[in-house]
Amino acid sequence: MTSPSSPTSPISSTSPISAVRLPDPYPYYATLVAERPFAYDDDLSAWVASDAEAVTAVLRAEALRVRPPAEPVPAGIVGTPAGEVFGSLVRMTDGDVRGRLKRVVVDALGHADLAAAARLAADRTRAVLARGGEVPYEELMFGVPARVVAGLCGLDAGVDDEAARLIGDFVQCIPATATPDQQRAAAEAAGQLQKLLGPGIERAADGLLGDLVRAARAADWADTAPLLANAIGFLSQTYDATAGLIGNTLVALARGHAVPPTADGLELLVREVVRYDAPIQNTRRFAARPFRHRGAEVEPGQSVLVLLAAANRDPAANADPHTLRPGRPDPTVFTFGADAHHCPGRDLAVAIATATIDTLLTSGAHPSTLPTTPAYRPLANARIPLL
């Protein structure tokens, strides 16, 4: 199955940011890959990396950071619980200390019980659907994954509802466009999340929190505050990425892709949607030192917008890239980052999305009732349909 439009011509008045919300951004991305694989965008005042070669180079560059060197934590949340959490998240920091902590987080997520996650997702989805009425897609896309991760962290039913609500407030502080009101709500939410998850860190509870503490002990990591921050990070990274993965898979089915007859087949479809219609379309890097690529130089203080979704569709990275092909052999996928900042939660997100969609389809819901060209949330990097 191919995209609704041919990836052959540019879309006028589109930017690398506004493309995220287009019904089909991929013709625009294809033009960038072919004509401007690494170039400066005057309107964005940033460099844009779009083809697989440039994206790989940027993600691997030690000269580039995940945050502006002069502002490691957004100014509006410095000194608040949200700032404490943000400043310790391995996805938001660089350096040797961060590298040690990242290994702890990766080790913990490597022990995540994917079968348990799938069972929790199915249970939470059935509970949502049992309320009756129209299918609450937003609740399935956002609430269910957050509750699943909260459950894996040891929070009981009921408390996981509160965690899901709070993480929705916390993630509002992450975009650069966060308003003062959103930052204040995030600070309050972070404080409440610390209270909810802190006891599990202190007593090395079962599940993800216990895995995190045990991995820290094995690495001789004694500071519990960054562990607690990254426990909250488990929830925050699930929020937009898994919501987009569920939504974009449902859109693929609405556009006519055959419903897989088995859960294993559905998992293959979900994994291909990670590449084909990436839930996280772009990320940013900030130059701490000069970075050179293809004769261009990014100066210290400048930023690079990294178009992960465009690189996923680069013909140099994946053959026949505009075809949705579950079970694609050895795909090159940039959606979850690469190298030092590769997201270790990919398999967990896929397990949750697969079980949620499988339970929804088993209940009798049919994707043909969904819009084939939905509107998308007004977000700068996450592609999440309004269903």
Backbone torsions as a table, in degrees:
resi	resn	phi	psi	omega
1	MET	NA	135.5	-178.4
2	THR	-107.7	170.3	176.1
3	SER	-62.4	156.3	-178.6
4	PRO	-60.1	-28.8	179.1
5	SER	-122.9	156.4	-177.2
6	SER	-72.8	132.5	-178.5
7	PRO	-81.3	60.0	-174.5
8	THR	-121.0	-17.8	-174.3
9	SER	-136.1	152.2	-179.4
10	PRO	-71.6	161.4	176.5
11	ILE	-108.2	117.5	-177.0
12	SER	-64.0	150.7	176.9
13	SER	63.6	16.0	177.0
14	THR	-97.7	144.6	174.9
15	SER	-118.7	164.9	177.3
16	PRO	-60.8	-20.7	177.7
17	ILE	-86.8	-48.1	-178.4
18	SER	-67.3	-22.4	-179.9
19	ALA	-59.2	-30.2	-178.4
20	VAL	-55.2	-31.8	-173.2
21	ARG	-98.9	2.5	178.4
22	LEU	-71.4	150.6	172.8
23	PRO	-56.1	-35.7	178.9
24	ASP	-145.1	93.7	-178.4
25	PRO	-80.1	-6.4	-166.1
26	TYR	-74.0	-29.8	171.0
27	PRO	-60.6	-41.0	177.8
28	TYR	-63.4	-46.5	178.3
29	TYR	-60.2	-40.5	-179.2
30	ALA	-61.9	-36.2	177.5
31	THR	-66.1	-41.6	177.1
32	LEU	-62.2	-44.9	-179.9
33	VAL	-58.9	-42.0	-176.6
34	ALA	-77.8	-36.4	-169.7
35	GLU	-111.8	-29.1	-176.5
36	ARG	-139.0	63.8	-174.6
37	PRO	-65.4	-28.5	174.6
38	PHE	-150.3	106.8	-172.3
39	ALA	-152.5	159.3	178.5
40	TYR	-87.1	133.4	179.1
41	ASP	-105.7	111.1	-177.3
42	ASP	-63.6	-36.8	-177.6
43	ASP	-67.3	-36.3	179.8
44	LEU	-88.5	-13.9	-172.7
45	SER	53.5	45.4	-178.2
46	ALA	-153.7	153.9	169.5
47	TRP	-76.1	150.7	178.6
48	VAL	-127.0	122.6	175.8
49	ALA	-104.7	125.0	-174.5
50	SER	-125.6	-34.4	-178.3
51	ASP	-86.7	168.6	-173.5
52	ALA	-62.0	-37.7	-178.9
53	GLU	-64.8	-47.2	-179.0
54	ALA	-67.4	-43.2	180.0
55	VAL	-61.8	-43.5	177.9
56	THR	-61.2	-44.9	-179.2
57	ALA	-62.0	-42.6	-178.6
58	VAL	-67.3	-45.5	-178.0
59	LEU	-65.1	-26.1	-179.1
60	ARG	-91.5	-10.6	-170.2
61	ALA	-73.5	122.7	177.1
62	GLU	-71.8	-19.8	179.0
63	ALA	-73.9	-15.0	-176.7
64	LEU	-106.9	140.6	-176.0
65	ARG	-117.0	161.8	178.7
66	VAL	-81.5	-14.9	176.4
67	ARG	-132.7	154.0	174.5
68	PRO	-57.7	129.9	-178.3
69	PRO	-54.3	-32.0	-179.2
70	ALA	-83.8	-7.5	-178.2
71	GLU	-143.4	71.3	-178.6
72	PRO	-63.8	-25.7	175.7
73	VAL	-126.6	135.2	178.4
74	PRO	-52.4	135.3	-173.3
75	ALA	-57.1	-34.0	-176.3
76	GLY	-70.4	-13.7	179.9
77	ILE	-118.9	4.2	176.3
78	VAL	-59.6	133.9	178.7
79	GLY	82.6	4.3	178.0
80	THR	-111.9	166.2	175.3
81	PRO	-56.2	-36.2	177.8
82	ALA	-63.3	-39.7	177.7
83	GLY	-65.8	-38.5	177.2
84	GLU	-61.1	-44.1	180.0
85	VAL	-67.7	-51.3	-177.6
86	PHE	-54.7	-44.5	-175.8
87	GLY	-69.5	-11.8	179.2
88	SER	-109.8	-4.4	-179.9
89	LEU	-67.5	130.1	-178.0
90	VAL	-65.0	-24.6	179.2
91	ARG	-77.0	-12.1	-176.1
92	MET	-113.9	9.3	-176.5
93	THR	-134.6	163.8	177.3
94	ASP	-131.1	173.9	173.1
95	GLY	106.8	174.1	-174.8
96	ASP	-67.0	-42.1	179.7
97	VAL	-63.1	-43.7	176.9
98	ARG	-60.1	-37.0	178.3
99	GLY	-61.5	-41.6	177.2
100	ARG	-62.7	-45.0	-179.0
101	LEU	-67.0	-37.4	178.4
102	LYS	-60.4	-39.9	178.9
103	ARG	-63.1	-35.5	176.9
104	VAL	-64.8	-46.5	-178.7
105	VAL	-64.2	-43.4	179.2
106	VAL	-62.1	-42.2	178.8
107	ASP	-60.8	-44.2	-179.4
108	ALA	-63.6	-47.6	-179.5
109	LEU	-67.7	-26.4	176.0
110	GLY	-65.7	-21.0	177.6
111	HIS	-97.2	2.2	-179.7
112	ALA	-58.6	135.5	-178.8
113	ASP	-83.4	96.6	-175.7
114	LEU	-66.9	-33.3	177.7
115	ALA	-66.1	-40.4	177.3
116	ALA	-65.3	-38.7	177.9
117	ALA	-61.9	-42.2	179.7
118	ALA	-65.1	-40.7	178.3
119	ARG	-63.6	-44.1	178.7
120	LEU	-62.5	-41.7	179.4
121	ALA	-62.6	-42.5	178.4
122	ALA	-64.2	-44.3	179.6
123	ASP	-62.5	-45.5	-178.3
124	ARG	-67.4	-35.7	178.4
125	THR	-66.7	-44.3	178.1
126	ARG	-60.8	-38.7	-179.9
127	ALA	-64.6	-39.8	178.4
128	VAL	-66.1	-45.3	-178.0
129	LEU	-68.9	-27.2	-178.4
130	ALA	-66.9	-14.1	178.1
131	ARG	-70.3	-18.4	178.8
132	GLY	82.0	178.2	-179.7
133	GLY	82.2	-166.0	179.7
134	GLU	-65.3	149.7	-179.6
135	VAL	-64.2	122.4	179.6
136	PRO	-84.9	82.0	-173.0
137	TYR	-60.3	-38.5	-179.6
138	GLU	-61.6	-40.3	178.0
139	GLU	-64.4	-39.8	178.5
140	LEU	-67.4	-36.7	-175.5
141	MET	-76.8	-39.5	-176.2
142	PHE	-103.1	-51.5	-173.3
143	GLY	-67.2	-45.1	-176.7
144	VAL	-61.8	-51.5	179.5
145	PRO	-58.8	-40.6	179.5
146	ALA	-63.9	-40.7	178.7
147	ARG	-66.7	-36.1	178.6
148	VAL	-62.2	-49.2	-178.9
149	VAL	-65.8	-37.7	175.7
150	ALA	-60.7	-41.4	177.0
151	GLY	-64.3	-40.6	176.8
152	LEU	-64.2	-25.9	176.8
153	CYS	-83.6	-0.5	175.2
154	GLY	98.6	5.5	178.2
155	LEU	-82.2	131.7	-176.5
156	ASP	-74.1	163.0	174.7
157	ALA	-55.7	138.9	-174.5
158	GLY	99.3	-57.9	175.4
159	VAL	-67.6	-33.1	178.9
160	ASP	-66.5	-27.9	174.2
161	ASP	-62.9	-42.7	179.3
162	GLU	-65.2	-40.5	178.3
163	ALA	-62.4	-39.9	179.5
164	ALA	-64.1	-40.5	178.1
165	ARG	-65.3	-44.3	-177.3
166	LEU	-66.2	-38.9	-178.2
167	ILE	-68.3	-29.2	174.5
168	GLY	-62.6	-34.8	175.6
169	ASP	-75.2	-40.2	-176.0
170	PHE	-63.5	-43.4	-173.8
171	VAL	-65.9	-13.1	179.5
172	GLN	-67.7	-17.6	-178.8
173	CYS	-85.0	-9.5	-172.8
174	ILE	-76.4	-43.0	179.9
175	PRO	-65.1	150.8	176.8
176	ALA	-64.7	-19.3	-177.8
177	THR	-87.6	6.3	-177.6
178	ALA	-58.8	135.5	179.0
179	THR	-85.7	163.9	175.9
180	PRO	-56.3	-38.4	178.3
181	ASP	-63.8	-42.5	178.2
182	GLN	-65.1	-38.6	179.0
183	GLN	-66.6	-38.7	176.9
184	ARG	-65.3	-42.3	178.3
185	ALA	-64.7	-37.7	178.1
186	ALA	-64.8	-40.1	179.1
187	ALA	-62.2	-43.7	177.9
188	GLU	-64.4	-43.0	-179.8
189	ALA	-64.0	-41.0	179.9
190	ALA	-61.7	-41.4	178.2
191	GLY	-62.0	-41.0	178.9
192	GLN	-68.7	-38.4	178.0
193	LEU	-65.8	-36.8	176.3
194	GLN	-60.9	-39.5	178.7
195	LYS	-68.0	-37.1	-179.5
196	LEU	-70.3	-42.5	-172.6
197	LEU	-95.1	-20.4	-176.7
198	GLY	-56.0	-46.6	-180.0
199	PRO	-58.8	-34.9	178.9
200	GLY	-66.7	-34.0	175.4
201	ILE	-69.0	-43.0	-176.3
202	GLU	-65.3	-37.1	-177.5
203	ARG	-100.1	6.8	-180.0
204	ALA	51.6	59.0	-177.4
205	ALA	-62.4	174.9	176.5
206	ASP	-71.6	172.6	174.5
207	GLY	78.2	-153.7	-174.0
208	LEU	-60.4	-38.6	-178.9
209	LEU	-66.9	-41.3	176.5
210	GLY	-63.7	-40.4	177.3
211	ASP	-62.0	-38.5	-179.6
212	LEU	-65.6	-45.3	-179.7
213	VAL	-65.7	-42.9	-179.8
214	ARG	-65.5	-39.3	177.1
215	ALA	-64.5	-37.1	178.0
216	ALA	-65.0	-43.4	179.3
217	ARG	-62.6	-41.4	179.9
218	ALA	-64.1	-26.7	-179.9
219	ALA	-96.9	8.3	-177.4
220	ASP	58.4	38.8	177.0
221	TRP	-100.6	117.2	-172.3
222	ALA	-105.7	-19.4	-174.7
223	ASP	-77.6	115.9	-175.7
224	THR	-82.5	-21.9	-176.8
225	ALA	-60.1	-45.7	176.7
226	PRO	-66.4	-28.4	176.2
227	LEU	-65.3	-44.1	178.5
228	LEU	-63.0	-41.4	178.5
229	ALA	-59.2	-42.5	-177.4
230	ASN	-79.6	-19.4	168.1
231	ALA	-65.3	-42.0	173.6
232	ILE	-64.3	-34.9	176.7
233	GLY	-61.3	-32.7	175.4
234	PHE	-55.6	-43.4	-178.7
235	LEU	-72.0	-43.7	-175.0
236	SER	-67.9	-36.9	-180.0
237	GLN	-70.5	-26.0	177.9
238	THR	-70.9	-30.1	-163.1
239	TYR	-60.2	-68.3	-177.4
240	ASP	-75.5	-40.2	-173.7
241	ALA	-63.7	-46.6	-178.2
242	THR	-73.7	-34.1	175.3
243	ALA	-59.6	-45.9	178.8
244	GLY	-65.7	-37.0	-179.4
245	LEU	-66.5	-42.5	176.4
246	ILE	-63.5	-49.8	-177.3
247	GLY	-62.8	-43.5	-177.3
248	ASN	-71.1	-29.7	174.3
249	THR	-68.2	-41.1	177.8
250	LEU	-64.7	-37.3	177.1
251	VAL	-65.0	-40.3	177.1
252	ALA	-59.5	-40.5	178.0
253	LEU	-69.3	-39.0	178.3
254	ALA	-62.8	-31.4	-178.8
255	ARG	-81.4	1.8	171.3
256	GLY	114.3	-2.8	176.6
257	HIS	-64.4	137.7	-176.6
258	ALA	-61.2	138.4	175.3
259	VAL	-70.9	120.1	-179.2
260	PRO	-60.3	140.1	-176.5
261	PRO	-77.6	-13.4	-177.8
262	THR	-130.4	160.7	176.4
263	ALA	-63.7	-36.3	178.1
264	ASP	-64.1	-40.4	177.7
265	GLY	-65.6	-37.5	178.1
266	LEU	-65.2	-38.6	177.8
267	GLU	-61.9	-39.4	177.4
268	LEU	-62.6	-39.5	177.6
269	LEU	-63.8	-46.5	-179.7
270	VAL	-59.1	-44.0	-179.8
271	ARG	-63.3	-35.3	178.4
272	GLU	-73.7	-33.3	176.4
273	VAL	-64.0	-31.1	174.9
274	VAL	-53.0	-39.2	179.1
275	ARG	-85.2	-47.7	-168.3
276	TYR	-70.3	-40.6	-179.0
277	ASP	-138.9	72.3	-167.1
278	ALA	-57.7	130.5	177.2
279	PRO	-67.1	-31.6	172.6
280	ILE	-111.1	112.0	-170.0
281	GLN	-88.5	-29.1	-177.2
282	ASN	-152.7	166.8	173.7
283	THR	-146.9	177.3	-177.9
284	ARG	-127.3	154.0	171.5
285	ARG	-134.5	152.6	-174.5
286	PHE	-128.3	131.6	-173.1
287	ALA	-79.2	119.7	171.0
288	ALA	-93.0	-25.9	176.7
289	ARG	-138.9	165.6	178.5
290	PRO	-59.0	140.6	177.6
291	PHE	-129.1	130.5	-178.3
292	ARG	-117.6	138.9	176.6
293	HIS	-152.4	126.4	178.1
294	ARG	51.5	41.7	176.9
295	GLY	82.4	-5.9	177.9
296	ALA	-97.7	148.6	179.7
297	GLU	-122.9	125.0	173.3
298	VAL	-91.3	120.7	-176.2
299	GLU	-86.7	153.0	175.6
300	PRO	-52.8	134.6	-177.3
301	GLY	97.3	-19.2	176.9
302	GLN	-85.1	163.5	-178.8
303	SER	-121.9	161.3	177.8
304	VAL	-126.4	124.9	171.7
305	LEU	-88.7	122.1	-173.1
306	VAL	-104.8	111.1	-175.2
307	LEU	-88.0	85.9	-178.5
308	LEU	-60.4	-42.3	-176.8
309	ALA	-67.7	-33.8	176.6
310	ALA	-66.9	-44.0	179.7
311	ALA	-64.5	-33.4	175.7
312	ASN	-58.5	-29.8	-176.8
313	ARG	-100.9	10.1	178.8
314	ASP	-71.9	123.4	178.8
315	PRO	-59.7	-23.0	177.5
316	ALA	-72.9	-18.1	-179.6
317	ALA	-100.5	-35.6	-176.9
318	ASN	-140.1	127.7	176.8
319	ALA	-65.8	142.5	179.1
320	ASP	47.2	57.3	-167.6
321	PRO	-69.9	-19.6	-176.7
322	HIS	-91.1	12.0	175.6
323	THR	-105.9	132.1	176.3
324	LEU	-80.9	109.0	-171.5
325	ARG	-130.9	88.6	176.9
326	PRO	-58.1	140.0	-177.6
327	GLY	81.5	12.7	178.1
328	ARG	-52.2	127.2	-177.9
329	PRO	-73.2	128.9	174.4
330	ASP	48.3	56.0	178.7
331	PRO	-69.8	150.6	170.8
332	THR	-96.6	119.0	-172.9
333	VAL	-128.9	125.8	-178.5
334	PHE	-103.9	-5.2	-171.5
335	THR	-54.2	-40.3	-178.0
336	PHE	-97.6	24.8	175.9
337	GLY	81.4	-164.5	-178.2
338	ALA	-160.4	156.7	173.3
339	ASP	54.4	-129.3	-171.2
340	ALA	-60.1	-28.6	-178.1
341	HIS	-112.2	27.3	172.3
342	HIS	-66.8	131.0	-178.8
343	CYS	-74.9	120.8	-178.1
344	PRO	-79.2	-1.8	-176.2
345	GLY	-94.5	13.6	-175.9
346	ARG	-58.1	-50.9	-175.7
347	ASP	-65.5	-33.8	177.3
348	LEU	-66.2	-43.1	178.3
349	ALA	-61.9	-42.1	179.4
350	VAL	-64.4	-42.3	-179.8
351	ALA	-62.4	-43.8	-179.2
352	ILE	-67.0	-46.0	-179.1
353	ALA	-62.2	-44.1	-178.5
354	THR	-61.3	-47.5	-177.2
355	ALA	-67.3	-37.4	179.4
356	THR	-64.6	-47.8	-178.7
357	ILE	-67.8	-41.1	179.9
358	ASP	-60.1	-44.2	179.5
359	THR	-66.0	-39.7	177.4
360	LEU	-61.4	-46.6	-179.2
361	LEU	-66.6	-38.7	179.1
362	THR	-63.9	-28.1	-179.3
363	SER	-72.0	-12.1	179.9
364	GLY	110.5	-6.7	177.0
365	ALA	-64.9	141.2	-178.3
366	HIS	-122.0	129.5	-177.5
367	PRO	-61.4	-20.5	-177.8
368	SER	-64.5	-15.6	178.7
369	THR	-82.8	-8.1	-177.9
370	LEU	-89.0	155.2	178.0
371	PRO	-68.9	142.4	177.8
372	THR	-85.3	-19.7	176.1
373	THR	-130.2	70.9	-177.9
374	PRO	-71.0	162.2	166.9
375	ALA	-75.7	161.7	-178.5
376	TYR	-123.6	151.2	178.9
377	ARG	-58.1	142.9	-177.6
378	PRO	-77.6	68.7	-178.0
379	LEU	-114.2	152.9	-175.6
380	ALA	-82.8	-23.6	-176.4
381	ASN	-134.6	-20.0	-178.8
382	ALA	-98.7	132.2	-179.8
383	ARG	-101.6	101.3	-173.7
384	ILE	-130.1	113.4	-177.7
385	PRO	-73.2	151.7	173.2
386	LEU	-93.0	106.9	-175.0
387	LEU	-110.7	NA	NA
